[in-house]
Amino acid sequence: MTLTTPYPSPVVRSRASTALREEILGYCRESVRAGLNFNTQGNISVRLPSVEGEPDAIVITPSDVRYDQMVPADMVVVAMDGTVLEGDLLPSTELPVHLAHYRRRPDARAIVHTESTFVNVLGALGRRIDPVLLNMVLYAKGPVPVMPFEFSTNADFGRRSAELLGDDVNAVVWANHGLLAVGTSLKLAFKVAVAVEENAEVLHHASQAGEPRVLVYADIDVPEGARLP
């Protein structure tokens, strides 16, 4: 009898490492614990390092998967033209919006979209979120503008959102929907989202009590060598 030795299946290497996928999933679940999202709300993406001979790409959370049921393998790798390169699930429905912001902001390495309560309170009022807390002005870099409500799953919306975001601040509110935050890392993009929500809550309450003092990023004297909170 002849015995055959089975050969292992070839290993498929992903542009998105397991560590990165786990980091994204960790922040997805933290967004729920922090009250920034619930159920399948929100989404996260990260720009992947360029690889010679390969298209520029991002990795993004899948569509319609609860965060408590999501696993690292569910993340979807997508080229900047929208072509799915890796993944068995559909990417987030707001993929075109993420791509538009990455094209507009080369410095953005990660995007976090949340649907937190006080951001939405001020967004429903069409009220710009002015910085009244230190963390907000340090991370968001300035007042967060509000984009008038419209459906948010198409490239045209993404381009308008990216233009309103501009180059100087790191977040934009979508009226009646939520927040999009960018950062030079996923950690920083998430800090922006947290800081804007905390600031929105304080701004809402402070405005009912009086006239809040608004902070201006350019006026803050950050000591040399100081670390951000």
C-alpha positions as CSV (number, residue, x, y, z in Angstrom):
1,M,0.0,0.0,0.0
2,T,1.4,3.4,-1.0
3,L,1.1,6.1,1.6
4,T,0.8,9.7,0.4
5,T,1.9,12.6,2.5
6,P,-0.7,15.4,2.4
7,Y,0.8,18.8,1.8
8,P,-0.6,21.8,3.8
9,S,-2.6,24.3,1.9
10,P,-0.6,27.4,0.9
11,V,-0.7,30.2,3.4
12,V,-2.5,33.2,2.1
13,R,-0.9,36.4,3.4
14,S,-3.2,39.3,4.0
15,R,-2.3,43.0,3.5
16,A,-4.0,43.5,6.9
17,S,-2.2,41.7,9.7
18,T,-4.0,39.7,12.4
19,A,-2.8,42.3,14.9
20,L,-4.3,45.1,13.0
21,R,-7.6,43.3,12.5
22,E,-7.7,42.6,16.3
23,E,-6.9,46.2,17.0
24,I,-9.9,47.4,14.9
25,L,-12.2,44.9,16.5
26,G,-11.0,46.0,19.9
27,Y,-11.9,49.6,19.2
28,C,-15.3,48.5,17.7
29,R,-16.1,46.9,21.0
30,E,-14.8,49.8,23.0
31,S,-17.0,52.1,21.0
32,V,-20.0,50.2,22.4
33,R,-18.6,50.1,25.9
34,A,-18.0,53.9,25.7
35,G,-21.6,54.5,24.5
36,L,-20.4,55.8,21.1
37,N,-22.3,53.1,19.2
38,F,-24.6,50.1,19.7
39,N,-25.8,47.1,17.7
40,T,-24.2,47.5,14.2
41,Q,-23.9,51.3,14.2
42,G,-20.7,53.0,13.1
43,N,-17.7,51.7,11.3
44,I,-13.9,51.8,11.4
45,S,-11.2,51.7,8.7
46,V,-7.4,51.9,8.5
47,R,-5.2,52.9,5.6
48,L,-2.8,50.1,4.8
49,P,0.9,50.7,4.0
50,S,1.7,50.9,0.3
51,V,3.1,47.8,-1.3
52,E,5.0,48.0,-4.5
53,G,3.0,46.6,-7.4
54,E,-0.2,46.5,-5.3
55,P,-3.0,49.0,-5.3
56,D,-3.3,51.4,-2.3
57,A,-5.9,49.9,0.0
58,I,-7.7,50.2,3.3
59,V,-9.1,47.6,5.7
60,I,-12.7,48.3,6.9
61,T,-15.3,46.7,9.1
62,P,-18.0,44.6,7.4
63,S,-21.6,45.6,6.9
64,D,-24.4,44.5,9.2
65,V,-22.3,42.5,11.7
66,R,-22.8,43.1,15.5
67,Y,-19.5,43.9,17.2
68,D,-20.0,41.2,19.8
69,Q,-20.2,38.7,17.0
70,M,-17.5,40.1,14.8
71,V,-14.1,38.3,14.5
72,P,-10.8,39.6,13.0
73,A,-11.3,37.5,9.8
74,D,-14.5,39.5,9.1
75,M,-12.5,42.7,8.2
76,V,-12.5,43.5,4.5
77,V,-9.5,44.8,2.5
78,V,-10.6,47.2,-0.2
79,A,-8.6,49.1,-2.9
80,M,-8.9,52.8,-3.1
81,D,-11.1,52.4,-6.2
82,G,-13.6,50.4,-4.2
83,T,-12.6,46.9,-5.4
84,V,-12.7,44.3,-2.7
85,L,-9.3,42.6,-2.5
86,E,-9.9,40.3,0.5
87,G,-12.9,39.2,2.5
88,D,-16.0,37.1,2.3
89,L,-18.4,39.7,3.7
90,L,-19.6,43.0,2.3
91,P,-17.7,46.1,3.4
92,S,-19.4,48.8,5.4
93,T,-22.1,50.6,3.4
94,E,-20.2,53.8,4.1
95,L,-17.1,52.6,2.3
96,P,-17.3,55.3,-0.5
97,V,-17.4,57.9,2.3
98,H,-14.2,56.5,3.9
99,L,-12.4,56.4,0.6
100,A,-13.4,60.0,-0.2
101,H,-11.9,61.2,3.1
102,Y,-8.7,59.2,2.6
103,R,-8.3,60.8,-0.8
104,R,-8.9,64.3,0.6
105,R,-6.7,63.8,3.6
106,P,-3.4,62.0,2.9
107,D,-2.4,62.5,6.6
108,A,-5.4,60.4,7.7
109,R,-4.4,56.9,8.6
110,A,-7.6,55.8,10.2
111,I,-11.3,56.8,10.3
112,V,-13.8,56.2,13.1
113,H,-17.5,56.8,12.5
114,T,-19.7,56.9,15.6
115,E,-23.3,57.7,16.4
116,S,-23.1,59.0,19.9
117,T,-25.9,60.7,21.8
118,F,-24.7,64.3,22.4
119,V,-23.0,64.6,19.0
120,N,-26.4,63.8,17.6
121,V,-28.2,66.2,19.9
122,L,-26.1,69.1,18.6
123,G,-26.2,67.6,15.0
124,A,-30.0,67.5,15.1
125,L,-29.9,71.2,16.1
126,G,-27.4,71.9,13.3
127,R,-25.1,73.4,15.9
128,R,-21.4,73.4,15.3
129,I,-19.5,71.7,18.2
130,D,-17.1,74.4,19.6
131,P,-14.3,73.3,21.8
132,V,-14.9,73.9,25.5
133,L,-12.7,71.1,26.8
134,L,-8.9,70.7,26.5
135,N,-9.1,67.2,25.0
136,M,-11.4,68.4,22.3
137,V,-9.3,71.2,21.1
138,L,-6.1,69.1,21.3
139,Y,-7.5,66.2,19.3
140,A,-10.1,67.7,17.1
141,K,-8.0,70.8,16.6
142,G,-10.9,73.2,16.3
143,P,-14.7,73.6,16.0
144,V,-16.4,70.6,14.4
145,P,-18.7,71.6,11.5
146,V,-22.1,70.1,10.9
147,M,-23.0,68.7,7.4
148,P,-26.7,69.1,6.6
149,F,-28.6,65.8,6.6
150,E,-28.5,63.5,3.6
151,F,-28.1,59.8,3.0
152,S,-24.5,58.8,3.7
153,T,-23.6,55.8,1.6
154,N,-22.4,57.4,-1.7
155,A,-19.3,59.0,-3.0
156,D,-20.9,62.4,-3.6
157,F,-21.8,62.6,0.1
158,G,-18.3,61.5,0.9
159,R,-16.7,64.2,-1.2
160,R,-18.9,66.9,0.4
161,S,-18.1,65.6,3.9
162,A,-14.4,65.5,3.2
163,E,-14.5,69.1,1.8
164,L,-16.3,70.3,4.9
165,L,-13.8,68.5,7.1
166,G,-11.0,70.3,5.3
167,D,-7.4,70.1,6.3
168,D,-7.4,71.8,9.7
169,V,-9.8,69.8,12.0
170,N,-10.1,66.1,12.6
171,A,-13.9,65.5,12.7
172,V,-17.1,66.4,11.0
173,V,-20.7,65.9,12.2
174,W,-23.3,64.4,9.9
175,A,-26.6,66.0,11.0
176,N,-29.1,63.5,12.4
177,H,-26.6,60.7,12.0
178,G,-23.3,60.9,13.8
179,L,-19.6,61.8,13.6
180,L,-16.7,61.0,11.4
181,A,-13.2,61.3,13.0
182,V,-9.8,61.0,11.4
183,G,-6.4,60.5,12.9
184,T,-2.8,59.7,12.1
185,S,-3.4,56.4,13.8
186,L,-6.5,54.4,14.9
187,K,-5.7,55.2,18.5
188,L,-5.8,58.9,17.7
189,A,-8.9,58.8,15.5
190,F,-10.7,57.0,18.4
191,K,-9.5,59.6,20.9
192,V,-11.0,62.3,18.6
193,A,-14.4,60.6,18.6
194,V,-14.4,60.2,22.4
195,A,-13.2,63.8,22.9
196,V,-15.9,65.3,20.6
197,E,-18.7,63.3,22.3
198,E,-17.5,64.4,25.8
199,N,-17.2,68.0,24.6
200,A,-20.6,67.9,23.0
201,E,-22.2,66.8,26.3
202,V,-20.5,69.5,28.3
203,L,-21.2,72.1,25.6
204,H,-24.9,71.2,25.6
205,H,-25.3,71.5,29.4
206,A,-23.0,74.6,29.7
207,S,-25.1,76.4,27.1
208,Q,-28.2,75.9,29.1
209,A,-26.5,77.4,32.2
210,G,-24.8,80.4,30.5
211,E,-22.2,81.3,27.8
212,P,-19.5,78.7,27.6
213,R,-15.9,79.8,27.1
214,V,-14.7,78.4,23.8
215,L,-11.0,77.3,23.5
216,V,-8.9,78.2,20.4
217,Y,-6.2,75.7,19.4
218,A,-3.8,78.4,18.2
219,D,-4.1,80.2,21.5
220,I,-3.0,77.3,23.6
221,D,0.6,77.3,24.7
222,V,1.6,73.7,24.9
223,P,4.9,73.3,26.8
224,E,7.7,71.8,24.9
225,G,7.9,68.1,25.4
226,A,4.4,67.9,26.9
227,R,2.5,64.7,26.2
228,L,-1.1,64.8,25.2
229,P,-3.6,63.5,27.8
